[in-house]
């Protein structure tokens, strides 16, 4: 069994955190670009492959040959997920409604239409 120093574990934790920021930040970036993308399936698939290659390759390099460093790197990765969720999460009170007024007939009028009776004839 290899002796692992605290510095190596902290470095693996920090490296895992950085990998998590890249992975989940890339996911956030991808989701933000989906609506404007001409090929959303290609964007999702490409982003997934790139993010997984970076995350798996980075964790493999962090791990070296020690399972302790792998656990520390994975803990950092998950800590980054937790931080990003707390920073960018939308609470139920902040959820996006199709109608800014929150009226129950939002599905009938849609965000691009005026409510019935609001436009008068000239």
N, C-alpha and C positions, 0 to 999 in steps of 0.2 A: 504494500500500500504506500502511495506517495504522500509525503508531507506537504500540506498546502498551507501557505501563509495567509494571514488575514488580508494582506495587501492583494494577493492574487484573487481572493474571493471578492473583495471590494471592486477590483478591476473588472472581474467577470460580471458582477452586479451592474456596474456602470455601463459596460458594453452591452449587456442585455437590455438595459433601459434605453440606450441609444438605438438599438435595433428595433425595439418596440415603438419608439417615436417615429422611426422611418416607416415601419410597417403600417401602423395605424394612421399616421399622418398621410401616407400614400393612399390608404383606403378612403380617408376623408376627402382628399383631393379628387379621387376617382368619382366618388358619389356626387361631388359638386359639379363635375363636368358631364355627367350623364345626360342631362336634359338637352344640352347644346351639341351633343355628339351626333355625328351622322351615322356612326357604327357603334352603338352602345355595347353590343355583345363583344365586339372585338376589343373595346376599351376595357371592359370588365375582365375578360380573359387575359389580355396582355398585362394589365395591372396586377392581377393575381399571380401570374407566373413570375413577374419581376419581383414582387414583394416576397413571395415564397423563396425564390432563389437567394435573395439578400438575407432573409431571416434564417433560413436553414444553413446556408453557407457561413453566415456570421456566427451563429450558435455553434456550429461545428468547429470553427477556428477558435472561438472562446473556450470551448470545452477542452481542447487539447486531448489528453488521455485521462483526465480526472473527472469522475462523476460529480464531485463536489462543485467544480467550476460550472458544469452543465446545469446543475440545480440553481446555482447563484445566477447564472445568465438567464435561465428561464424565469426566475423570480423577478429579475429586473425587467424582463420583457413584459410580464404580467403587471408589474407596477406601472409601467408606461401606459398600458391599456387602462388601468384604473384612473391614472391622472388625466388622460385624454377624455375618458367618459365623464369625469367630474367637470372638466373644463368646457366641453362642447355639448353635453347632453341637453336635450330639450325636455323640460318637465311637461306633464300633461296640461298645466295651465298655459304653457307657451306653445302648445301644438298649433300647427298651421291649419286654419280653417279656410275652405274655399271662398267664403264670404266674410269680409272683414268685420261686418256687423254681427256675425254669428247667427243670422236668422235661420230658422229651420228649413226654409225653402231654398237654401243655397244651391242644392243640386239642380233645381228647376231654373234658376236665374243664371247661375254660373258667375265667376268673377269678372267676365268680360261684358256682361249684359247689365243694363239698368233695370231696376225693379219695375214691374208693371205699373203703369199710371204715373211714372215720374217724368215722362216726356210728353209735352203737350204739342198739338199740331199748331203750325203757324197761322 
